Amino acid sequence: MQCLVKYLKWPFYSTLNSIIMKNIYILLLLISSLFSCDKVYFGEDLGTKDRKKNFEYLWNECNEKYSYFDVKNIDWDAIKVKYESQINEGMSDEAFFNVMGSMLSELKDDHTNLISPLNVSRFGVKKLGQDNFDFRVIEDNYLSDNYYISGPFMHDFIANNEIGYIRFGEFTGTVDDNNLDFILKRYKNTKGLILDLRENGGGAVNDIFSILSRFVEKKTLVYYSRIKTGAAHDDFSEMKEAFVEPSGKIRYKNKVIVLIDRGTYSAGSFTALATKALPNITLIGDTTGGGLGMPNGGQLPNGWTYRFSITQALDLSKDPSLEKGVPADIPVSFDWSDMKKDEILDRAINEL
């Protein structure tokens, strides 16, 4: 999609505020497409490599537009003092990048990055929890040698052909009616489905609604969303409702279990959040990694680019704190001392 806006200031956020009141899908897609622009342009008078000015610029941008300071109880003023004292004009680009990247990592948010020719800063939220997934264990001990690959899904019958197992490793944006119809028709007579989202780092948000529309029989409110609209940490738009509506295609009416872990992030966490409103779906595994704020960003005066979360997703009680992770309904961990079974998958099979 062609870039629509070259540089973001508050009038742009007011436009997004209007959009969010109309259509959650447009909001999410627009945020994604705007950040994918090749360049974010500055006037020539703003271009500078001055370390202090670039630091101030990034700190202020986050201070005014990052969406989860209060939820995470982050003292951004104290963080400014901590990192500003490490900056001097004689430091190398690499050293300067490391200071700036470390400051952003204080947000503990994998939607937050500093991007330069030298490196890309990142936090690594999945490392906050145990590794709970090894697909080789599933391939060797649960699936047939000729399991199916339908678009972005890998799937097969398990548990004496009584259950359908579906591995969905990434929200690729390629989920369509053809592969969903085929999969749901194939497993229509099973007593339950297992959708494995472990280590799914996210991707295209439209896939969320395409998938969940096959597991509901009526239009269902699943969460709320709002966007940052002002400089104060608590300046947000009104909340916008997000619904899952039943698909006119093949739907699955039996029980569904979704497997999650700390590596389930962004669109994966949105899916987990939405299932909390769907009584026929149960979450098993570990708490997700969060990522419920949609990212956007811009360019520093020195040419480096950045991004961070500018929205919040809230559960049905209008609580935004699940950004810290959507908890499993049934917590289970993988036992790495036994590589012939997956305890999380076994628990899902037993629940069905």
C-alpha positions in Angstrom: 0.0 0.0 0.0 1.3 3.4 -0.9 2.5 5.5 2.1 -0.3 8.0 3.1 1.4 10.1 5.7 5.1 11.1 5.9 5.4 12.1 9.5 3.0 11.6 12.4 1.9 14.5 14.7 -1.2 14.7 16.8 -3.6 15.7 14.0 -2.9 12.3 12.5 -3.7 10.7 15.8 -7.0 12.6 15.8 -7.7 11.0 12.3 -7.0 7.6 13.7 -9.3 8.3 16.6 -12.1 9.0 14.2 -11.3 5.8 12.3 -11.2 3.7 15.5 -14.8 4.8 16.2 -15.9 3.4 12.8 -14.0 0.2 12.1 -11.4 -1.8 14.1 -10.1 -3.6 11.1 -9.4 -0.4 9.2 -7.5 0.9 12.2 -5.3 -2.1 12.6 -4.5 -2.4 8.9 -3.8 1.3 8.5 -1.4 1.4 11.5 0.4 -1.6 10.0 0.6 -0.1 6.5 1.7 3.3 7.6 4.7 1.9 9.5 5.7 -0.1 6.4 6.3 3.1 4.4 9.8 3.2 3.0 10.7 6.6 4.6 9.3 9.0 7.1 10.5 12.4 6.1 11.7 15.3 8.2 12.2 18.9 7.2 15.9 19.7 6.6 16.0 21.9 9.7 15.2 18.9 11.9 18.0 16.7 10.6 20.9 16.4 13.1 23.2 13.8 14.6 23.4 15.7 17.9 23.2 13.0 20.5 21.2 14.9 23.1 18.7 16.2 20.5 18.1 12.7 19.2 17.7 11.3 22.7 15.3 14.1 23.7 13.3 13.5 20.5 12.9 9.7 21.1 12.1 10.1 24.8 9.5 12.7 24.1 7.9 10.7 21.3 7.5 7.8 23.7 6.4 10.0 26.6 3.5 11.4 24.6 2.4 8.4 22.5 3.3 5.1 24.1 0.2 3.5 25.4 1.1 1.3 28.4 3.0 3.4 30.9 0.3 3.2 33.6 -0.5 -0.5 33.0 3.2 -1.4 33.4 3.8 1.2 36.2 6.8 2.6 34.3 8.5 5.8 35.6 9.5 7.3 32.3 11.0 10.4 34.0 13.3 8.2 36.1 14.3 6.3 33.0 15.2 9.5 31.2 17.6 10.5 34.1 19.1 7.0 34.0 20.0 7.0 30.3 20.6 10.7 29.6 23.5 10.6 31.9 25.2 8.0 29.7 25.2 10.2 26.6 28.0 12.4 25.4 28.7 13.8 21.9 32.0 11.9 21.6 30.5 8.5 21.9 30.4 6.1 18.9 27.3 5.4 16.9 27.3 1.9 18.3 27.5 3.1 21.9 24.8 5.6 21.3 22.5 3.0 19.7 23.0 0.7 22.7 22.0 3.4 25.1 18.9 4.4 23.1 17.9 0.7 22.5 18.3 -0.1 26.2 16.0 2.8 27.1 13.3 1.5 24.8 13.8 -2.0 26.2 12.7 -0.6 29.6 9.1 -0.7 28.1 9.3 -4.5 28.0 7.4 -4.6 24.8 8.3 -6.5 21.7 6.4 -4.0 19.6 9.1 -1.5 20.5 12.3 -1.3 18.4 15.0 1.1 17.4 16.2 0.3 13.9 19.5 1.5 12.5 22.1 0.3 10.0 24.0 -1.1 12.9 21.4 -3.1 14.7 17.8 -3.5 15.8 17.0 -3.2 19.5 14.5 -5.8 20.9 13.3 -6.9 24.3 12.5 -10.6 23.9 9.4 -11.1 26.0 9.2 -14.9 25.3 12.4 -15.3 27.4 10.4 -14.2 30.5 8.8 -17.7 30.5 9.8 -21.3 30.0 10.2 -22.6 26.4 7.1 -24.8 26.0 7.1 -25.9 22.4 9.1 -28.3 20.1 7.3 -29.2 16.9 9.7 -32.1 16.4 8.2 -33.8 19.4 4.8 -33.5 17.9 5.9 -34.6 14.5 7.7 -37.7 15.9 5.1 -38.8 18.4 1.6 -37.5 17.5 1.3 -36.9 13.7 1.4 -39.3 10.8 4.3 -39.0 8.3 1.9 -37.5 5.7 0.2 -34.8 7.8 -1.4 -32.1 5.7 -0.2 -28.6 5.0 -3.1 -26.4 3.9 -2.0 -22.8 3.4 -0.5 -21.6 6.7 -1.9 -24.6 8.6 -0.3 -28.0 9.4 -2.9 -30.5 10.6 -3.7 -34.1 11.2 -5.9 -36.5 13.1 -4.6 -37.5 16.6 -5.8 -39.5 19.5 -7.1 -42.5 17.5 -8.6 -40.1 14.9 -10.9 -38.6 17.5 -9.3 -35.1 17.6 -8.1 -32.7 15.0 -4.7 -31.0 15.6 -4.0 -27.8 13.8 -0.6 -26.0 14.0 -0.8 -22.3 13.1 2.7 -20.9 13.5 2.3 -17.4 12.1 -0.5 -15.0 11.1 0.6 -14.8 7.5 -2.5 -13.0 6.1 -3.1 -15.9 3.8 -5.9 -17.6 5.8 -8.8 -18.0 3.4 -12.1 -19.7 3.0 -10.6 -22.5 0.9 -8.2 -23.8 3.6 -10.6 -23.2 6.5 -13.4 -25.0 4.7 -11.2 -28.0 3.8 -9.8 -28.3 7.4 -13.2 -28.0 9.1 -14.8 -30.4 6.7 -12.0 -32.9 7.3 -12.5 -32.8 11.1 -16.2 -32.3 11.2 -16.8 -35.6 13.0 -14.1 -35.2 15.7 -15.0 -34.6 19.3 -12.8 -31.5 19.4 -10.1 -29.4 17.8 -6.7 -28.3 19.1 -5.4 -25.1 17.6 -1.7 -24.7 18.5 -0.5 -21.1 18.7 2.6 -21.7 20.8 5.6 -19.6 19.6 3.3 -17.8 17.1 4.8 -14.3 17.1 1.8 -12.7 15.4 1.3 -11.0 12.0 -1.8 -10.1 10.1 -4.7 -9.2 12.4 -7.4 -10.0 9.8 -6.5 -13.7 10.2 -7.8 -13.6 13.8 -11.4 -12.8 12.8 -11.3 -15.2 9.8 -10.4 -18.1 12.1 -12.6 -17.3 15.1 -15.6 -16.6 12.8 -15.7 -20.4 12.3 -16.3 -21.1 16.0 -19.2 -18.7 16.8 -22.9 -18.9 16.1 -23.8 -15.3 16.8 -22.1 -11.9 16.7 -20.0 -11.8 19.9 -18.2 -8.9 21.6 -14.7 -10.1 22.3 -12.7 -7.0 23.4 -12.4 -3.2 23.3 -9.7 -1.1 21.7 -8.6 2.5 22.1 -5.8 4.7 20.8 -3.5 7.3 22.3 -4.9 10.8 21.5 -2.9 13.3 23.6 0.4 13.9 25.4 -0.7 12.8 28.8 -0.2 9.2 29.7 -3.9 8.7 30.2 -5.1 10.5 27.0 -7.1 7.9 25.0 -10.0 7.8 22.6 -13.3 6.4 23.5 -13.3 2.6 23.5 -14.3 0.8 20.3 -16.0 -2.6 20.5 -14.5 -5.5 18.5 -16.8 -8.3 17.5 -16.4 -11.7 16.0 -19.3 -12.6 13.6 -20.2 -16.1 12.4 -18.9 -17.0 9.0 -21.4 -18.0 6.3 -19.1 -20.9 5.5 -18.5 -24.1 7.3 -18.3 -23.7 11.1 -17.2 -26.0 13.8 -19.5 -26.4 16.8 -17.7 -28.8 19.1 -15.2 -27.9 21.7 -11.9 -26.1 20.7 -8.7 -25.8 22.7 -6.1 -23.2 21.9 -2.5 -23.9 23.1 -0.5 -20.8 24.1 2.8 -19.8 25.7 5.0 -16.8 26.3 6.0 -16.9 22.6 2.3 -16.4 21.6 2.5 -12.7 20.8 0.6 -9.8 19.2 -2.1 -11.3 16.9 -1.6 -14.5 18.9 -2.4 -12.7 22.1 -5.3 -10.9 20.5 -6.7 -14.4 19.6 -6.2 -15.6 23.1 -7.9 -12.5 24.5 -10.9 -12.9 22.2 -11.3 -16.6 23.2 -12.1 -15.4 26.8 -15.5 -14.3 25.4 -16.1 -17.6 23.6 -17.4 -20.3 26.0 -16.6 -23.2 23.6 -12.9 -22.4 23.6 -10.4 -23.1 26.3 -6.8 -21.9 26.6 -4.1 -24.3 27.8 -0.4 -23.7 28.4 1.3 -20.6 29.7 0.5 -16.9 29.8 1.0 -15.2 26.4 3.7 -12.6 25.8 1.2 -9.7 25.4 1.6 -7.4 22.4 -1.9 -6.1 22.6 -0.8 -2.6 21.6 -0.6 -1.9 17.8 2.8 -0.4 16.9 3.6 2.7 14.9 6.5 5.1 14.9 8.7 7.4 12.8 12.2 8.6 12.2 14.7 10.3 14.5 16.6 13.4 13.3 19.7 11.3 12.7 17.7 9.0 10.3 17.3 6.0 12.5 13.7 4.7 12.8 11.7 3.5 15.8 8.3 2.0 16.7 6.3 1.4 19.8 2.7 0.6 20.9 0.1 3.4 20.5 -3.1 1.5 21.2 -4.6 -0.6 24.0 -6.8 -3.7 23.9 -9.0 -4.2 26.9 -11.0 -7.2 28.0 -14.7 -7.3 28.5 -14.4 -5.7 32.0 -12.5 -2.8 30.2 -9.2 -3.8 31.9 -6.0 -3.1 29.7 -3.7 -5.1 32.0 -3.7 -8.3 29.8 -0.9 -6.5 27.9 1.2 -8.2 30.5 0.0 -11.5 29.0 -3.3 -13.4 28.5 -3.3 -16.2 31.1 -4.2 -19.8 30.2 -7.4 -21.2 31.6 -5.5 -24.4 32.4 -1.8 -23.7 33.1 0.6 -26.6 31.9 4.3 -26.6 31.2 6.4 -28.7 28.9 8.7 -31.3 30.5 12.1 -31.1 28.7 13.3 -34.3 30.4 10.9 -36.4 28.3 11.1 -35.7 24.6 8.6 -38.3 23.6 5.6 -36.4 24.8 4.1 -32.9 24.9 2.4 -32.4 28.3 0.5 -29.4 27.1 -0.9 -31.2 24.1 -1.6 -34.3 26.3 -3.6 -32.1 28.7 -5.6 -30.7 25.7 -6.4 -34.3 24.5 -7.5 -35.3 28.0 -9.8 -32.2 28.2 -11.5 -33.2 25.0 
